[in-house]
Amino acid sequence: MALREIVTYPFPILKTTAKPVTDFGEDLAKLVADMAETMYDAPGVGLAAPQINIPLQLCVIDISPKDAPRELIVLANPKIIKGEGQEIDEEGCLSVREYCSNVVRFAKIWVEAQDINGQPLRFEAEGYYARVIQHELDHLNGTLFIDRISSLKRTLYKKKIKKMIRAEEGK
């Protein structure tokens, strides 16, 4: 296992659609282990492969409480096949530095995916679990949560990031 660098906005891969996972072998298992280690170290509750500059339809999720045993969920080639209801809650992102905002998401979703061995998965998710899945699937489609907020808030965030980048380059 190895920690991977998490890329941040405006890194180009974050705005591209990831490619399907086709090889479910040893390399994928190693990548999943690296992604899990990186997510736990960050710390985060989800991480999509594009966030570590890997253009694959792959994400890892663990929403278990910090004092509970880890429950890693691996989703390859996931798709939301149905969603219902709406919830608004605050989101942040490991790839969106120093910003959180309220985002509207489905309250309940039905998901199809494959596990780490390529076996099909079908399940329902509600509440926070559904929110995390939707957030990670957005990454696989080149969407960040800031793409789901008002244009004014997004513009203000982009100005803030430009200032931060200029300041970092000036060091």
C-alpha positions, 0 to 999 in steps of 0.5 A, a space after each residue: 500500500 502507498 499513499 497517493 497524491 490527491 489532486 485538487 481543483 483546477 487539475 484537468 482530470 477532475 473535469 473529465 469522464 473516467 474510463 470503465 474498469 475492465 481488468 479486475 486483477 492484482 493491479 486493481 486490488 493494489 490500486 484499491 488498497 492505495 486509494 483506501 490508505 489515501 482516503 483514511 489518511 486524508 481523512 475522508 469518507 470517499 475517494 474516486 480514482 480521478 482524485 488521484 489522477 487515475 481515469 478509472 470508474 472506481 471509488 472507495 467509500 467508508 462512512 463507518 464511525 471513526 471509533 468503529 471497525 472500518 467497512 470499506 466499500 469498493 464500487 467499480 463502474 457504478 451507475 445510479 439507476 434511479 433516485 428519489 426525493 431530495 435532501 440538502 446538506 453541506 458537502 466538502 471535498 478532498 479535491 476542493 480546498 478550503 470550501 464547503 457548501 450546501 448541495 441538493 442530492 437525491 435522498 434515496 438511490 438505487 445503484 448498479 456496480 461491480 465489486 473488486 472481483 468484477 461481480 455485479 452489485 445492486 443495492 439501495 442507499 439512503 441519507 448520508 450514504 446516498 450522498 457520499 455515493 452521489 458525490 463520488 460518482 460525480 467525480 467519475 463523470 467530471 463533476 465537482 460539488 462546486 458545479 452543483 452550487 450557484 454560479 455566484 458562489 462558484 465564481 467566488 470560490 474560483 477567485 479564491 483559488 486563483 489567489 491561493 495558487 498565485 500566492 503558492 507560486 510566489 513562494 
